[in-house]
């Protein structure tokens, strides 16, 4: 939760020097290199399962690559607070799929927590954006990222039935995403290596490490715990984003409605934790 929240704020620094499509082609491969360094220690190919590898590779076509690109673009257009708040709608879809596909159960108190979370997100969004054609289009960016991550979590949980190794899951998924993103960046730049500002590259590398470690922690949690608990807890990261953006990004206003929204969202997560 903390690493996801920090990643949204750090992205703002990278966007000062680099476009989102190029930044994501740096951040995801950075995490991939880190994960490959862990493979000799934590991954035993002799116990691998082809079904899990194929599933993790399919996940990599969308996550983390496409989700990160949507996050970076919405962060550029809307700022970290709103982009982070809207993209944290993930648990709504994740919990629904966990109930339908995995047969997990949701108690009434957990449903109340989800409602509080959604209300909090709505309050945070209304602080900065008036509902118009453009705002609805902007809303689709982080919402799309949330939908991808909500879909991925139950799928990864299924993969762990065949091969319960979070390192293997992130290595396969991130490798596929890196290949897709690098190829897309080369195509977009006309087949030549695009101009890379070292300052933006450094920031996006740090963002990649933050998000990569967050995904690894999420996968590890999904290995041991149910989606209906893990997903809402992770979705409490708008509070981290709010606090860090207030500390490091002076342009981010924090008014009563935004505070109320974050409080409701985090309160919903706490309710999920204690039930």
N, C-alpha and C positions, 0 to 999 in steps of 0.2 A: 504493500500500500504506500509506504513512504517513498520507495524508489519510483513508482509510477508518478506520484505527485511531484517529486523533484524533477523528473524528466520533462514534464510540461513546462516548468519554469525555465529550465536550462535551454529548452528549445528556442525560447525567445532570443537568447544571446546568439545562437547559431544562425537564426533567421536574419540577423543584422548583416551577415556577410554572404549568405548563400540561399538559393531558392529551395523550397521543400523537396522537389523531385531529385535534386542533387544531394541534399542533406541526408535523405533516407537511404541513398545509395552508398553513403559513408557509414551511417550509424549502424545499420543492420549487419554489414560485413564485419564491422569492428567486433560486435558481439559474437559473430560466428567464429572469428579467429580465437576469441577467448574460450568458447565452448570446445573447439577442436583441441585446444591445449589440455582440456580436462578429460578427453576421451581415453587416452592410455591408462588413466588412473581409475575411472569410474565406469567404463563401458567394456563389457565382455561380449565380443561378437558371437561367441559360441553358444550363448543362450538367447540370441536375438530371435525375433519372430518376423517372418516376411510380411505377414498381415499388418503388424504394427508399423513396420518401416514404411509400407505403402500408405497407410493411413496418416502417419506423421508427415510424409512427403506431400500428400494432398492438402493437409492443413497448411503447409508451407507456401502453397500457391496463393493463399490469402493472408495468412498470419505468420509472422508479424508485418510483412512487407506492405500490403495494401492498407492494413489498419494504421500503420505508422505514417504512411503518406497522407491519409485522410486526417490524422491527428495533426501533422505538421502544417497542412494547408489551413485547417480550421484554426489552429493556434495563430497563424500569421494574420488571418482575417478577423478573428474574434477575440484574441488574447487568451492567456492560459486559464483564467478563472472560468470563463464560459465554455471554452473548448473542453476543459477537463470535466466540468460539471455535466455537460451533455453526453460526452463519451462514456461517462460512468453509468449510463442507463443499462449497461451490460447485464446486470443480474436479473432484470426482468425477463429477458429472453433465455438466459442461461438456466434460470430456475424452472421456467416453463418446459424447456427441453429435457431438463433433468427429471422432471416429474413424468413426462410423456415417454421418453426414450429409456431412461435408466430405472424408472419406477421408484424414485426417491419421494419421500413424503414431506409435505410442508404443513406445519401446525398453524393454527389461527394466529398466534402471536407473531409468527414469522411473516404471515401475510400482512399483518398490521405494520410490521417493520418495513416491508417493501413499499407499502402505501406511503408511509412517512418519508421514505427515501425519495420516491417519485415526486411528492409534493415539494420537498426541499429542492430538488433539481429544478422544478418549474419556477420556484421563487428566484433562484439564482439566475436563471435565464432571463426572466422578465426585467431584471435590474438593468440590463445593458442593451436589450434588443427589442424594438417594437415589432409586432407581428405585421409583416408585409411580405410581398412576393420575394424580395431579396433575403429577408431574414429567414423565411421558410427554406430557401435554397441553402443558405448558410447552415441552417440547422441540420440539413441532410448530411453534411460532411461528418461531424462528430457522431451523429446517429448511425451513420453507416459503419463507422469504426466500432461503435458499441455492438452493432448487430453481428459483425464479424467475430468479435471476441466472445460474444454470447453463444454463438454457434460453435466456436472452437472448443470451449471448455468441456461440454459433455462428450464431444468427439474424442478429445485427448483422454478423457476418463475411460472410454471404451478401449482405446489403444493400450492403456495400462493393464487391462485384463490379460492381454497377450504378452506384453513386455513392460513390466513396471519399472522403467528406468527414465526418470525425468531428464537426465543429461542426454540420453539417446534421443529423446523426443525433441529437445531444443536443437541439438546438432543437426538432425535430419531436416526439421522444419526451417531453421535459419539458413541452412545451406541452400535449400531450394529457393527461399525468398531472396537470398543474396544474388543468386544467379539471375533470377528474373529482374531484380532491380538494377543490377549492373548492365544487363543487356538492354533494358529500357532506357537507361541513361545514355548509353552509347548511341542508340537509335535516335533519341531526341536531339543529341548533339551532332547528328549527321555522320556518325561512324567514327568520329574523332574523340580523343580524350578531352572532356570539357575543362575549361579553366576552373581551377579549384583554389579558393582563397584559404590559406593555411589557418587563418583565425576561425573561419566558419567550420573548417574540417575538424579542428581540435574540439570545438564545442559539440559538434554532432557526434564525434567519437565518444565524448563523455556521456552524451544523451544515450547513445547506443549501449554503453556499459550499464547505465542506470536501468533502462528498459529491459535489457537482456537479463540482468540479475533479478529484476522483478518478475519476468516471465518464468525464469527457472524456479524462483520461490513459489510462484503460483502453481506450476506443474507439480512441484514436490508436495504442496498442500493438497492438490487434487488426487495425488497418489494415495494419501492417507485419509482424507476427509471427503464428505459429500459436497456436491456442487452447490446445493441449497444453502450451505453454510460458508463455503470458501468464497464464492463469487460476491455476495453482498459485503463481506468484510473487506475484500480488495477494493470494492467500489467506494469505500470511504476516503479515497485519496484526494477528493476535491478540498478537504480541509487542509491537507498538507500543501496543496497548490496555493490555496488562499493565503496561508501564513507565509509561505516562502515568497510569493509574489509581492505581498505587502512589504516584506523585508528587503527584497532585492529589486523590485520593479515599482518605483514610486508612482508611476502613471496609473497603476491599478487601484481604483477606488474601492473602499470597503465601507458600504453603507449598512443601515439597519436591516434592509430587506435581504441583502446578500448574506449577512451574518445569520439571519433567521433561516434562510434557505440551507446554509451549510449545517446549522444546528439541527434542523429537522432531518437532513440527510444522514448525518452522523448518528443522530438519535435512533434512526431506523436501523442502522447497522448495529448499534449497541443492543437494541431489542432483539435482533437476530442472534447476537452472541450469548445472551443470558437465557434464551429459551431452548 
